Amino acid sequence: MAEPQLCPACGGGRVTEKIEYTVETDSRGDQVAREHRYLSPCGRCGGTGEVWG
Ligand SMILES: [Zn+2]
């Protein structure tokens, strides 16, 4: 029988850090790259921190 194991993607942390890059225009009209970091539920385990088998 399969047993739940610590999710290798998030290490059991249930969330993973995602980084989204966007290009925005600053006050001088120059385009600058910005990165947005945010946490979202792990896609591998669905936010449970465990995977089966
Ligand atoms: Zn996970």
mmCIF file of the protein (N, C-alpha, C, O) and its ligand, coordinates in Angstrom:
data_MODEL
# 
_entry.id   MODEL 
# 
loop_
_entity.id 
_entity.type 
_entity.pdbx_number_of_molecules 
1 polymer     1 
2 non-polymer 1 
# 
_entity_poly.entity_id                      1 
_entity_poly.type                           'polypeptide(L)' 
_entity_poly.nstd_linkage                   no 
_entity_poly.nstd_monomer                   no 
_entity_poly.pdbx_seq_one_letter_code       MAEPQLCPACGGGRVTEKIEYTVETDSRGDQVAREHRYLSPCGRCGGTGEVWG 
_entity_poly.pdbx_seq_one_letter_code_can   MAEPQLCPACGGGRVTEKIEYTVETDSRGDQVAREHRYLSPCGRCGGTGEVWG 
_entity_poly.pdbx_strand_id                 A 
# 
loop_
_entity_poly_seq.entity_id 
_entity_poly_seq.num 
_entity_poly_seq.mon_id 
_entity_poly_seq.hetero 
1 1  MET n 
1 2  ALA n 
1 3  GLU n 
1 4  PRO n 
1 5  GLN n 
1 6  LEU n 
1 7  CYS n 
1 8  PRO n 
1 9  ALA n 
1 10 CYS n 
1 11 GLY n 
1 12 GLY n 
1 13 GLY n 
1 14 ARG n 
1 15 VAL n 
1 16 THR n 
1 17 GLU n 
1 18 LYS n 
1 19 ILE n 
1 20 GLU n 
1 21 TYR n 
1 22 THR n 
1 23 VAL n 
1 24 GLU n 
1 25 THR n 
1 26 ASP n 
1 27 SER n 
1 28 ARG n 
1 29 GLY n 
1 30 ASP n 
1 31 GLN n 
1 32 VAL n 
1 33 ALA n 
1 34 ARG n 
1 35 GLU n 
1 36 HIS n 
1 37 ARG n 
1 38 TYR n 
1 39 LEU n 
1 40 SER n 
1 41 PRO n 
1 42 CYS n 
1 43 GLY n 
1 44 ARG n 
1 45 CYS n 
1 46 GLY n 
1 47 GLY n 
1 48 THR n 
1 49 GLY n 
1 50 GLU n 
1 51 VAL n 
1 52 TRP n 
1 53 GLY n 
# 
loop_
_struct_asym.id 
_struct_asym.entity_id 
A 1 
B 2 
# 
loop_
_chem_comp.id 
_chem_comp.type 
_chem_comp.mon_nstd_flag 
ALA 'L-peptide linking' y 
ARG 'L-peptide linking' y 
ASP 'L-peptide linking' y 
CYS 'L-peptide linking' y 
GLN 'L-peptide linking' y 
GLU 'L-peptide linking' y 
GLY 'peptide linking'   y 
HIS 'L-peptide linking' y 
ILE 'L-peptide linking' y 
LEU 'L-peptide linking' y 
LYS 'L-peptide linking' y 
MET 'L-peptide linking' y 
PRO 'L-peptide linking' y 
SER 'L-peptide linking' y 
THR 'L-peptide linking' y 
TRP 'L-peptide linking' y 
TYR 'L-peptide linking' y 
VAL 'L-peptide linking' y 
ZN  non-polymer         . 
# 
_pdbx_entity_nonpoly.entity_id   2 
_pdbx_entity_nonpoly.name        ? 
_pdbx_entity_nonpoly.comp_id     ZN 
# 
_pdbx_nonpoly_scheme.asym_id         B 
_pdbx_nonpoly_scheme.entity_id       2 
_pdbx_nonpoly_scheme.mon_id          ZN 
_pdbx_nonpoly_scheme.ndb_seq_num     1 
_pdbx_nonpoly_scheme.pdb_seq_num     101 
_pdbx_nonpoly_scheme.auth_seq_num    101 
_pdbx_nonpoly_scheme.pdb_mon_id      ZN 
_pdbx_nonpoly_scheme.auth_mon_id     ZN 
_pdbx_nonpoly_scheme.pdb_strand_id   A 
_pdbx_nonpoly_scheme.pdb_ins_code    . 
# 
loop_
_atom_site.group_PDB 
_atom_site.id 
_atom_site.type_symbol 
_atom_site.label_atom_id 
_atom_site.label_alt_id 
_atom_site.label_comp_id 
_atom_site.label_asym_id 
_atom_site.label_entity_id 
_atom_site.label_seq_id 
_atom_site.pdbx_PDB_ins_code 
_atom_site.Cartn_x 
_atom_site.Cartn_y 
_atom_site.Cartn_z 
_atom_site.occupancy 
_atom_site.B_iso_or_equiv 
_atom_site.pdbx_formal_charge 
_atom_site.auth_seq_id 
_atom_site.auth_comp_id 
_atom_site.auth_asym_id 
_atom_site.auth_atom_id 
_atom_site.pdbx_PDB_model_num 
ATOM   1   N  N  . MET A 1 1  ? 0.833  -1.201 0.000   1.00 0.00 ? 1   MET A N  1 
ATOM   2   C  CA . MET A 1 1  ? 0.000  0.000  0.000   1.00 0.00 ? 1   MET A CA 1 
ATOM   3   C  C  . MET A 1 1  ? 0.867  1.250  0.000   1.00 0.00 ? 1   MET A C  1 
ATOM   4   O  O  . MET A 1 1  ? 1.911  1.301  0.651   1.00 0.00 ? 1   MET A O  1 
ATOM   5   N  N  . ALA A 1 2  ? 0.430  2.226  -0.718  1.00 0.00 ? 2   ALA A N  1 
ATOM   6   C  CA . ALA A 1 2  ? 1.171  3.486  -0.754  1.00 0.00 ? 2   ALA A CA 1 
ATOM   7   C  C  . ALA A 1 2  ? 0.942  4.258  0.543   1.00 0.00 ? 2   ALA A C  1 
ATOM   8   O  O  . ALA A 1 2  ? -0.146 4.242  1.119   1.00 0.00 ? 2   ALA A O  1 
ATOM   9   N  N  . GLU A 1 3  ? 1.967  4.908  0.967   1.00 0.00 ? 3   GLU A N  1 
ATOM   10  C  CA . GLU A 1 3  ? 1.848  5.736  2.164   1.00 0.00 ? 3   GLU A CA 1 
ATOM   11  C  C  . GLU A 1 3  ? 2.171  7.174  1.812   1.00 0.00 ? 3   GLU A C  1 
ATOM   12  O  O  . GLU A 1 3  ? 2.937  7.425  0.881   1.00 0.00 ? 3   GLU A O  1 
ATOM   13  N  N  . PRO A 1 4  ? 1.603  8.119  2.536   1.00 0.00 ? 4   PRO A N  1 
ATOM   14  C  CA . PRO A 1 4  ? 1.895  9.521  2.246   1.00 0.00 ? 4   PRO A CA 1 
ATOM   15  C  C  . PRO A 1 4  ? 3.350  9.845  2.566   1.00 0.00 ? 4   PRO A C  1 
ATOM   16  O  O  . PRO A 1 4  ? 3.890  9.413  3.584   1.00 0.00 ? 4   PRO A O  1 
ATOM   17  N  N  . GLN A 1 5  ? 3.962  10.601 1.692   1.00 0.00 ? 5   GLN A N  1 
ATOM   18  C  CA . GLN A 1 5  ? 5.341  11.016 1.895   1.00 0.00 ? 5   GLN A CA 1 
ATOM   19  C  C  . GLN A 1 5  ? 5.417  12.537 1.813   1.00 0.00 ? 5   GLN A C  1 
ATOM   20  O  O  . GLN A 1 5  ? 4.578  13.202 1.207   1.00 0.00 ? 5   GLN A O  1 
ATOM   21  N  N  . LEU A 1 6  ? 6.449  13.046 2.443   1.00 0.00 ? 6   LEU A N  1 
ATOM   22  C  CA . LEU A 1 6  ? 6.654  14.488 2.402   1.00 0.00 ? 6   LEU A CA 1 
ATOM   23  C  C  . LEU A 1 6  ? 6.788  14.928 0.944   1.00 0.00 ? 6   LEU A C  1 
ATOM   24  O  O  . LEU A 1 6  ? 7.561  14.360 0.172   1.00 0.00 ? 6   LEU A O  1 
ATOM   25  N  N  . CYS A 1 7  ? 6.041  15.921 0.602   1.00 0.00 ? 7   CYS A N  1 
ATOM   26  C  CA . CYS A 1 7  ? 6.068  16.401 -0.774  1.00 0.00 ? 7   CYS A CA 1 
ATOM   27  C  C  . CYS A 1 7  ? 7.455  16.927 -1.137  1.00 0.00 ? 7   CYS A C  1 
ATOM   28  O  O  . CYS A 1 7  ? 7.975  17.814 -0.460  1.00 0.00 ? 7   CYS A O  1 
ATOM   29  N  N  . PRO A 1 8  ? 8.061  16.387 -2.201  1.00 0.00 ? 8   PRO A N  1 
ATOM   30  C  CA . PRO A 1 8  ? 9.404  16.829 -2.581  1.00 0.00 ? 8   PRO A CA 1 
ATOM   31  C  C  . PRO A 1 8  ? 9.434  18.229 -3.180  1.00 0.00 ? 8   PRO A C  1 
ATOM   32  O  O  . PRO A 1 8  ? 10.479 18.879 -3.205  1.00 0.00 ? 8   PRO A O  1 
ATOM   33  N  N  . ALA A 1 9  ? 8.305  18.679 -3.652  1.00 0.00 ? 9   ALA A N  1 
ATOM   34  C  CA . ALA A 1 9  ? 8.269  19.992 -4.302  1.00 0.00 ? 9   ALA A CA 1 
ATOM   35  C  C  . ALA A 1 9  ? 8.331  21.133 -3.285  1.00 0.00 ? 9   ALA A C  1 
ATOM   36  O  O  . ALA A 1 9  ? 9.017  22.133 -3.500  1.00 0.00 ? 9   ALA A O  1 
ATOM   37  N  N  . CYS A 1 10 ? 7.608  20.971 -2.179  1.00 0.00 ? 10  CYS A N  1 
ATOM   38  C  CA . CYS A 1 10 ? 7.561  22.056 -1.192  1.00 0.00 ? 10  CYS A CA 1 
ATOM   39  C  C  . CYS A 1 10 ? 8.224  21.644 0.121   1.00 0.00 ? 10  CYS A C  1 
ATOM   40  O  O  . CYS A 1 10 ? 8.329  22.448 1.048   1.00 0.00 ? 10  CYS A O  1 
ATOM   41  N  N  . GLY A 1 11 ? 8.673  20.376 0.198   1.00 0.00 ? 11  GLY A N  1 
ATOM   42  C  CA . GLY A 1 11 ? 9.325  19.916 1.409   1.00 0.00 ? 11  GLY A CA 1 
ATOM   43  C  C  . GLY A 1 11 ? 8.397  19.866 2.609   1.00 0.00 ? 11  GLY A C  1 
ATOM   44  O  O  . GLY A 1 11 ? 8.845  19.931 3.754   1.00 0.00 ? 11  GLY A O  1 
ATOM   45  N  N  . GLY A 1 12 ? 7.121  19.751 2.346   1.00 0.00 ? 12  GLY A N  1 
ATOM   46  C  CA . GLY A 1 12 ? 6.150  19.694 3.427   1.00 0.00 ? 12  GLY A CA 1 
ATOM   47  C  C  . GLY A 1 12 ? 5.673  21.063 3.877   1.00 0.00 ? 12  GLY A C  1 
ATOM   48  O  O  . GLY A 1 12 ? 4.867  21.185 4.799   1.00 0.00 ? 12  GLY A O  1 
ATOM   49  N  N  . GLY A 1 13 ? 6.182  22.090 3.211   1.00 0.00 ? 13  GLY A N  1 
ATOM   50  C  CA . GLY A 1 13 ? 5.820  23.454 3.597   1.00 0.00 ? 13  GLY A CA 1 
ATOM   51  C  C  . GLY A 1 13 ? 4.462  23.897 3.090   1.00 0.00 ? 13  GLY A C  1 
ATOM   52  O  O  . GLY A 1 13 ? 3.940  24.934 3.499   1.00 0.00 ? 13  GLY A O  1 
ATOM   53  N  N  . ARG A 1 14 ? 3.892  23.098 2.190   1.00 0.00 ? 14  ARG A N  1 
ATOM   54  C  CA . ARG A 1 14 ? 2.541  23.319 1.663   1.00 0.00 ? 14  ARG A CA 1 
ATOM   55  C  C  . ARG A 1 14 ? 2.412  24.489 0.698   1.00 0.00 ? 14  ARG A C  1 
ATOM   56  O  O  . ARG A 1 14 ? 1.444  24.576 -0.058  1.00 0.00 ? 14  ARG A O  1 
ATOM   57  N  N  . VAL A 1 15 ? 3.368  25.365 0.726   1.00 0.00 ? 15  VAL A N  1 
ATOM   58  C  CA . VAL A 1 15 ? 3.314  26.461 -0.243  1.00 0.00 ? 15  VAL A CA 1 
ATOM   59  C  C  . VAL A 1 15 ? 4.664  26.552 -0.946  1.00 0.00 ? 15  VAL A C  1 
ATOM   60  O  O  . VAL A 1 15 ? 5.686  26.135 -0.402  1.00 0.00 ? 15  VAL A O  1 
ATOM   61  N  N  . THR A 1 16 ? 4.657  27.084 -2.117  1.00 0.00 ? 16  THR A N  1 
ATOM   62  C  CA . THR A 1 16 ? 5.890  27.333 -2.835  1.00 0.00 ? 16  THR A CA 1 
ATOM   63  C  C  . THR A 1 16 ? 5.924  28.797 -3.246  1.00 0.00 ? 16  THR A C  1 
ATOM   64  O  O  . THR A 1 16 ? 4.889  29.421 -3.480  1.00 0.00 ? 16  THR A O  1 
ATOM   65  N  N  . GLU A 1 17 ? 7.136  29.326 -3.327  1.00 0.00 ? 17  GLU A N  1 
ATOM   66  C  CA . GLU A 1 17 ? 7.271  30.725 -3.712  1.00 0.00 ? 17  GLU A CA 1 
ATOM   67  C  C  . GLU A 1 17 ? 7.280  30.828 -5.223  1.00 0.00 ? 17  GLU A C  1 
ATOM   68  O  O  . GLU A 1 17 ? 8.067  30.178 -5.911  1.00 0.00 ? 17  GLU A O  1 
ATOM   69  N  N  . LYS A 1 18 ? 6.399  31.650 -5.709  1.00 0.00 ? 18  LYS A N  1 
ATOM   70  C  CA . LYS A 1 18 ? 6.353  31.884 -7.146  1.00 0.00 ? 18  LYS A CA 1 
ATOM   71  C  C  . LYS A 1 18 ? 6.912  33.290 -7.414  1.00 0.00 ? 18  LYS A C  1 
ATOM   72  O  O  . LYS A 1 18 ? 6.721  34.211 -6.620  1.00 0.00 ? 18  LYS A O  1 
ATOM   73  N  N  . ILE A 1 19 ? 7.583  33.425 -8.511  1.00 0.00 ? 19  ILE A N  1 
ATOM   74  C  CA . ILE A 1 19 ? 8.077  34.746 -8.902  1.00 0.00 ? 19  ILE A CA 1 
ATOM   75  C  C  . ILE A 1 19 ? 7.497  35.094 -10.258 1.00 0.00 ? 19  ILE A C  1 
ATOM   76  O  O  . ILE A 1 19 ? 7.656  34.360 -11.234 1.00 0.00 ? 19  ILE A O  1 
ATOM   77  N  N  . GLU A 1 20 ? 6.824  36.228 -10.294 1.00 0.00 ? 20  GLU A N  1 
ATOM   78  C  CA . GLU A 1 20 ? 6.202  36.664 -11.538 1.00 0.00 ? 20  GLU A CA 1 
ATOM   79  C  C  . GLU A 1 20 ? 6.908  37.926 -12.014 1.00 0.00 ? 20  GLU A C  1 
ATOM   80  O  O  . GLU A 1 20 ? 7.066  38.881 -11.253 1.00 0.00 ? 20  GLU A O  1 
ATOM   81  N  N  . TYR A 1 21 ? 7.321  37.926 -13.246 1.00 0.00 ? 21  TYR A N  1 
ATOM   82  C  CA . TYR A 1 21 ? 8.011  39.085 -13.796 1.00 0.00 ? 21  TYR A CA 1 
ATOM   83  C  C  . TYR A 1 21 ? 7.072  39.897 -14.674 1.00 0.00 ? 21  TYR A C  1 
ATOM   84  O  O  . TYR A 1 21 ? 6.372  39.365 -15.536 1.00 0.00 ? 21  TYR A O  1 
ATOM   85  N  N  . THR A 1 22 ? 7.080  41.166 -14.435 1.00 0.00 ? 22  THR A N  1 
ATOM   86  C  CA . THR A 1 22 ? 6.266  42.033 -15.275 1.00 0.00 ? 22  THR A CA 1 
ATOM   87  C  C  . THR A 1 22 ? 7.119  43.199 -15.746 1.00 0.00 ? 22  THR A C  1 
ATOM   88  O  O  . THR A 1 22 ? 8.124  43.538 -15.122 1.00 0.00 ? 22  THR A O  1 
ATOM   89  N  N  . VAL A 1 23 ? 6.719  43.795 -16.827 1.00 0.00 ? 23  VAL A N  1 
ATOM   90  C  CA . VAL A 1 23 ? 7.388  44.996 -17.317 1.00 0.00 ? 23  VAL A CA 1 
ATOM   91  C  C  . VAL A 1 23 ? 6.451  46.168 -17.111 1.00 0.00 ? 23  VAL A C  1 
ATOM   92  O  O  . VAL A 1 23 ? 5.328  46.183 -17.615 1.00 0.00 ? 23  VAL A O  1 
ATOM   93  N  N  . GLU A 1 24 ? 6.926  47.141 -16.370 1.00 0.00 ? 24  GLU A N  1 
ATOM   94  C  CA . GLU A 1 24 ? 6.091  48.300 -16.072 1.00 0.00 ? 24  GLU A CA 1 
ATOM   95  C  C  . GLU A 1 24 ? 6.785  49.569 -16.555 1.00 0.00 ? 24  GLU A C  1 
ATOM   96  O  O  . GLU A 1 24 ? 7.988  49.585 -16.816 1.00 0.00 ? 24  GLU A O  1 
ATOM   97  N  N  . THR A 1 25 ? 6.014  50.597 -16.662 1.00 0.00 ? 25  THR A N  1 
ATOM   98  C  CA . THR A 1 25 ? 6.555  51.871 -17.117 1.00 0.00 ? 25  THR A CA 1 
ATOM   99  C  C  . THR A 1 25 ? 6.694  52.811 -15.927 1.00 0.00 ? 25  THR A C  1 
ATOM   100 O  O  . THR A 1 25 ? 5.728  53.054 -15.203 1.00 0.00 ? 25  THR A O  1 
ATOM   101 N  N  . ASP A 1 26 ? 7.897  53.338 -15.727 1.00 0.00 ? 26  ASP A N  1 
ATOM   102 C  CA . ASP A 1 26 ? 8.098  54.226 -14.586 1.00 0.00 ? 26  ASP A CA 1 
ATOM   103 C  C  . ASP A 1 26 ? 7.695  55.662 -14.930 1.00 0.00 ? 26  ASP A C  1 
ATOM   104 O  O  . ASP A 1 26 ? 7.202  55.939 -16.024 1.00 0.00 ? 26  ASP A O  1 
ATOM   105 N  N  . SER A 1 27 ? 7.914  56.565 -13.977 1.00 0.00 ? 27  SER A N  1 
ATOM   106 C  CA . SER A 1 27 ? 7.435  57.932 -14.141 1.00 0.00 ? 27  SER A CA 1 
ATOM   107 C  C  . SER A 1 27 ? 8.112  58.672 -15.287 1.00 0.00 ? 27  SER A C  1 
ATOM   108 O  O  . SER A 1 27 ? 7.595  59.674 -15.782 1.00 0.00 ? 27  SER A O  1 
ATOM   109 N  N  . ARG A 1 28 ? 9.270  58.172 -15.704 1.00 0.00 ? 28  ARG A N  1 
ATOM   110 C  CA . ARG A 1 28 ? 9.967  58.826 -16.807 1.00 0.00 ? 28  ARG A CA 1 
ATOM   111 C  C  . ARG A 1 28 ? 9.606  58.224 -18.157 1.00 0.00 ? 28  ARG A C  1 
ATOM   112 O  O  . ARG A 1 28 ? 10.101 58.655 -19.199 1.00 0.00 ? 28  ARG A O  1 
ATOM   113 N  N  . GLY A 1 29 ? 8.746  57.234 -18.119 1.00 0.00 ? 29  GLY A N  1 
ATOM   114 C  CA . GLY A 1 29 ? 8.347  56.603 -19.369 1.00 0.00 ? 29  GLY A CA 1 
ATOM   115 C  C  . GLY A 1 29 ? 9.264  55.472 -19.783 1.00 0.00 ? 29  GLY A C  1 
ATOM   116 O  O  . GLY A 1 29 ? 9.134  54.918 -20.875 1.00 0.00 ? 29  GLY A O  1 
ATOM   117 N  N  . ASP A 1 30 ? 10.195 55.131 -18.899 1.00 0.00 ? 30  ASP A N  1 
ATOM   118 C  CA . ASP A 1 30 ? 11.085 54.015 -19.203 1.00 0.00 ? 30  ASP A CA 1 
ATOM   119 C  C  . ASP A 1 30 ? 10.444 52.707 -18.770 1.00 0.00 ? 30  ASP A C  1 
ATOM   120 O  O  . ASP A 1 30 ? 9.719  52.650 -17.777 1.00 0.00 ? 30  ASP A O  1 
ATOM   121 N  N  . GLN A 1 31 ? 10.717 51.684 -19.515 1.00 0.00 ? 31  GLN A N  1 
ATOM   122 C  CA . GLN A 1 31 ? 10.204 50.379 -19.122 1.00 0.00 ? 31  GLN A CA 1 
ATOM   123 C  C  . GLN A 1 31 ? 11.185 49.714 -18.176 1.00 0.00 ? 31  GLN A C  1 
ATOM   124 O  O  . GLN A 1 31 ? 12.383 49.626 -18.445 1.00 0.00 ? 31  GLN A O  1 
ATOM   125 N  N  . VAL A 1 32 ? 10.650 49.254 -17.077 1.00 0.00 ? 32  VAL A N  1 
ATOM   126 C  CA . VAL A 1 32 ? 11.486 48.584 -16.086 1.00 0.00 ? 32  VAL A CA 1 
ATOM   127 C  C  . VAL A 1 32 ? 10.888 47.215 -15.762 1.00 0.00 ? 32  VAL A C  1 
ATOM   128 O  O  . VAL A 1 32 ? 9.671  47.035 -15.730 1.00 0.00 ? 32  VAL A O  1 
ATOM   129 N  N  . ALA A 1 33 ? 11.779 46.266 -15.525 1.00 0.00 ? 33  ALA A N  1 
ATOM   130 C  CA . ALA A 1 33 ? 11.314 44.926 -15.162 1.00 0.00 ? 33  ALA A CA 1 
ATOM   131 C  C  . ALA A 1 33 ? 11.144 44.856 -13.654 1.00 0.00 ? 33  ALA A C  1 
ATOM   132 O  O  . ALA A 1 33 ? 12.028 45.262 -12.899 1.00 0.00 ? 33  ALA A O  1 
ATOM   133 N  N  . ARG A 1 34 ? 10.028 44.350 -13.233 1.00 0.00 ? 34  ARG A N  1 
ATOM   134 C  CA . ARG A 1 34 ? 9.792  44.171 -11.801 1.00 0.00 ? 34  ARG A CA 1 
ATOM   135 C  C  . ARG A 1 34 ? 9.486  42.709 -11.539 1.00 0.00 ? 34  ARG A C  1 
ATOM   136 O  O  . ARG A 1 34 ? 8.902  42.008 -12.365 1.00 0.00 ? 34  ARG A O  1 
ATOM   137 N  N  . GLU A 1 35 ? 9.906  42.273 -10.353 1.00 0.00 ? 35  GLU A N  1 
ATOM   138 C  CA . GLU A 1 35 ? 9.539  40.911 -9.991  1.00 0.00 ? 35  GLU A CA 1 
ATOM   139 C  C  . GLU A 1 35 ? 8.637  40.915 -8.771  1.00 0.00 ? 35  GLU A C  1 
ATOM   140 O  O  . GLU A 1 35 ? 8.873  41.635 -7.801  1.00 0.00 ? 35  GLU A O  1 
ATOM   141 N  N  . HIS A 1 36 ? 7.629  40.116 -8.840  1.00 0.00 ? 36  HIS A N  1 
ATOM   142 C  CA . HIS A 1 36 ? 6.676  40.004 -7.737  1.00 0.00 ? 36  HIS A CA 1 
ATOM   143 C  C  . HIS A 1 36 ? 6.795  38.598 -7.160  1.00 0.00 ? 36  HIS A C  1 
ATOM   144 O  O  . HIS A 1 36 ? 6.616  37.600 -7.857  1.00 0.00 ? 36  HIS A O  1 
ATOM   145 N  N  . ARG A 1 37 ? 7.103  38.550 -5.862  1.00 0.00 ? 37  ARG A N  1 
ATOM   146 C  CA . ARG A 1 37 ? 7.191  37.247 -5.207  1.00 0.00 ? 37  ARG A CA 1 
ATOM   147 C  C  . ARG A 1 37 ? 5.942  37.018 -4.379  1.00 0.00 ? 37  ARG A C  1 
ATOM   148 O  O  . ARG A 1 37 ? 5.476  37.917 -3.679  1.00 0.00 ? 37  ARG A O  1 
ATOM   149 N  N  . TYR A 1 38 ? 5.420  35.849 -4.461  1.00 0.00 ? 38  TYR A N  1 
ATOM   150 C  CA . TYR A 1 38 ? 4.251  35.533 -3.661  1.00 0.00 ? 38  TYR A CA 1 
ATOM   151 C  C  . TYR A 1 38 ? 4.226  34.044 -3.387  1.00 0.00 ? 38  TYR A C  1 
ATOM   152 O  O  . TYR A 1 38 ? 4.819  33.242 -4.109  1.00 0.00 ? 38  TYR A O  1 
ATOM   153 N  N  . LEU A 1 39 ? 3.533  33.706 -2.342  1.00 0.00 ? 39  LEU A N  1 
ATOM   154 C  CA . LEU A 1 39 ? 3.396  32.306 -1.986  1.00 0.00 ? 39  LEU A CA 1 
ATOM   155 C  C  . LEU A 1 39 ? 2.055  31.790 -2.481  1.00 0.00 ? 39  LEU A C  1 
ATOM   156 O  O  . LEU A 1 39 ? 1.027  32.456 -2.359  1.00 0.00 ? 39  LEU A O  1 
ATOM   157 N  N  . SER A 1 40 ? 2.092  30.601 -3.034  1.00 0.00 ? 40  SER A N  1 
ATOM   158 C  CA . SER A 1 40 ? 0.835  30.000 -3.445  1.00 0.00 ? 40  SER A CA 1 
ATOM   159 C  C  . SER A 1 40 ? 0.857  28.532 -3.054  1.00 0.00 ? 40  SER A C  1 
ATOM   160 O  O  . SER A 1 40 ? 1.932  27.949 -2.907  1.00 0.00 ? 40  SER A O  1 
ATOM   161 N  N  . PRO A 1 41 ? -0.292 27.936 -2.885  1.00 0.00 ? 41  PRO A N  1 
ATOM   162 C  CA . PRO A 1 41 ? -0.337 26.528 -2.513  1.00 0.00 ? 41  PRO A CA 1 
ATOM   163 C  C  . PRO A 1 41 ? 0.446  25.679 -3.505  1.00 0.00 ? 41  PRO A C  1 
ATOM   164 O  O  . PRO A 1 41 ? 0.376  25.879 -4.717  1.00 0.00 ? 41  PRO A O  1 
ATOM   165 N  N  . CYS A 1 42 ? 1.181  24.741 -2.965  1.00 0.00 ? 42  CYS A N  1 
ATOM   166 C  CA . CYS A 1 42 ? 2.002  23.871 -3.800  1.00 0.00 ? 42  CYS A CA 1 
ATOM   167 C  C  . CYS A 1 42 ? 1.144  23.131 -4.817  1.00 0.00 ? 42  CYS A C  1 
ATOM   168 O  O  . CYS A 1 42 ? 0.137  22.521 -4.459  1.00 0.00 ? 42  CYS A O  1 
ATOM   169 N  N  . GLY A 1 43 ? 1.536  23.184 -6.064  1.00 0.00 ? 43  GLY A N  1 
ATOM   170 C  CA . GLY A 1 43 ? 0.766  22.524 -7.097  1.00 0.00 ? 43  GLY A CA 1 
ATOM   171 C  C  . GLY A 1 43 ? 0.978  21.024 -7.129  1.00 0.00 ? 43  GLY A C  1 
ATOM   172 O  O  . GLY A 1 43 ? 0.154  20.280 -7.662  1.00 0.00 ? 43  GLY A O  1 
ATOM   173 N  N  . ARG A 1 44 ? 2.095  20.584 -6.553  1.00 0.00 ? 44  ARG A N  1 
ATOM   174 C  CA . ARG A 1 44 ? 2.405  19.152 -6.580  1.00 0.00 ? 44  ARG A CA 1 
ATOM   175 C  C  . ARG A 1 44 ? 1.511  18.361 -5.628  1.00 0.00 ? 44  ARG A C  1 
ATOM   176 O  O  . ARG A 1 44 ? 0.984  17.304 -5.973  1.00 0.00 ? 44  ARG A O  1 
ATOM   177 N  N  . CYS A 1 45 ? 1.354  18.909 -4.413  1.00 0.00 ? 45  CYS A N  1 
ATOM   178 C  CA . CYS A 1 45 ? 0.596  18.186 -3.385  1.00 0.00 ? 45  CYS A CA 1 
ATOM   179 C  C  . CYS A 1 45 ? -0.769 18.842 -3.136  1.00 0.00 ? 45  CYS A C  1 
ATOM   180 O  O  . CYS A 1 45 ? -1.570 18.334 -2.350  1.00 0.00 ? 45  CYS A O  1 
ATOM   181 N  N  . GLY A 1 46 ? -1.027 19.953 -3.796  1.00 0.00 ? 46  GLY A N  1 
ATOM   182 C  CA . GLY A 1 46 ? -2.309 20.606 -3.615  1.00 0.00 ? 46  GLY A CA 1 
ATOM   183 C  C  . GLY A 1 46 ? -2.440 21.319 -2.287  1.00 0.00 ? 46  GLY A C  1 
ATOM   184 O  O  . GLY A 1 46 ? -3.548 21.635 -1.854  1.00 0.00 ? 46  GLY A O  1 
ATOM   185 N  N  . GLY A 1 47 ? -1.303 21.576 -1.632  1.00 0.00 ? 47  GLY A N  1 
ATOM   186 C  CA . GLY A 1 47 ? -1.338 22.321 -0.380  1.00 0.00 ? 47  GLY A CA 1 
ATOM   187 C  C  . GLY A 1 47 ? -1.447 21.464 0.871   1.00 0.00 ? 47  GLY A C  1 
ATOM   188 O  O  . GLY A 1 47 ? -1.673 21.980 1.965   1.00 0.00 ? 47  GLY A O  1 
ATOM   189 N  N  . THR A 1 48 ? -1.288 20.160 0.710   1.00 0.00 ? 48  THR A N  1 
ATOM   190 C  CA . THR A 1 48 ? -1.377 19.284 1.882   1.00 0.00 ? 48  THR A CA 1 
ATOM   191 C  C  . THR A 1 48 ? -0.013 18.994 2.487   1.00 0.00 ? 48  THR A C  1 
ATOM   192 O  O  . THR A 1 48 ? 0.082  18.605 3.652   1.00 0.00 ? 48  THR A O  1 
ATOM   193 N  N  . GLY A 1 49 ? 1.046  19.181 1.699   1.00 0.00 ? 49  GLY A N  1 
ATOM   194 C  CA . GLY A 1 49 ? 2.385  18.890 2.199   1.00 0.00 ? 49  GLY A CA 1 
ATOM   195 C  C  . GLY A 1 49 ? 2.785  17.436 2.075   1.00 0.00 ? 49  GLY A C  1 
ATOM   196 O  O  . GLY A 1 49 ? 3.899  17.054 2.434   1.00 0.00 ? 49  GLY A O  1 
ATOM   197 N  N  . GLU A 1 50 ? 1.872  16.629 1.564   1.00 0.00 ? 50  GLU A N  1 
ATOM   198 C  CA . GLU A 1 50 ? 2.162  15.205 1.402   1.00 0.00 ? 50  GLU A CA 1 
ATOM   199 C  C  . GLU A 1 50 ? 1.733  14.740 0.018   1.00 0.00 ? 50  GLU A C  1 
ATOM   200 O  O  . GLU A 1 50 ? 0.792  15.264 -0.578  1.00 0.00 ? 50  GLU A O  1 
ATOM   201 N  N  . VAL A 1 51 ? 2.439  13.760 -0.460  1.00 0.00 ? 51  VAL A N  1 
ATOM   202 C  CA . VAL A 1 51 ? 2.034  13.125 -1.711  1.00 0.00 ? 51  VAL A CA 1 
ATOM   203 C  C  . VAL A 1 51 ? 1.916  11.627 -1.454  1.00 0.00 ? 51  VAL A C  1 
ATOM   204 O  O  . VAL A 1 51 ? 2.555  11.091 -0.549  1.00 0.00 ? 51  VAL A O  1 
ATOM   205 N  N  . TRP A 1 52 ? 1.114  10.973 -2.239  1.00 0.00 ? 52  TRP A N  1 
ATOM   206 C  CA . TRP A 1 52 ? 0.910  9.536  -2.059  1.00 0.00 ? 52  TRP A CA 1 
ATOM   207 C  C  . TRP A 1 52 ? 1.697  8.745  -3.083  1.00 0.00 ? 52  TRP A C  1 
ATOM   208 O  O  . TRP A 1 52 ? 1.590  8.960  -4.291  1.00 0.00 ? 52  TRP A O  1 
ATOM   209 N  N  . GLY A 1 53 ? 2.481  7.835  -2.569  1.00 0.00 ? 53  GLY A N  1 
ATOM   210 C  CA . GLY A 1 53 ? 3.203  6.887  -3.383  1.00 0.00 ? 53  GLY A CA 1 
ATOM   211 C  C  . GLY A 1 53 ? 4.151  7.535  -4.354  1.00 0.00 ? 53  GLY A C  1 
ATOM   212 O  O  . GLY A 1 53 ? 4.831  6.841  -5.110  1.00 0.00 ? 53  GLY A O  1 
HETATM 213 ZN ZN . ZN  B 2 .  ? 3.933  20.211 -2.024  1.00 0.00 2 101 ZN  A ZN 1 
# 
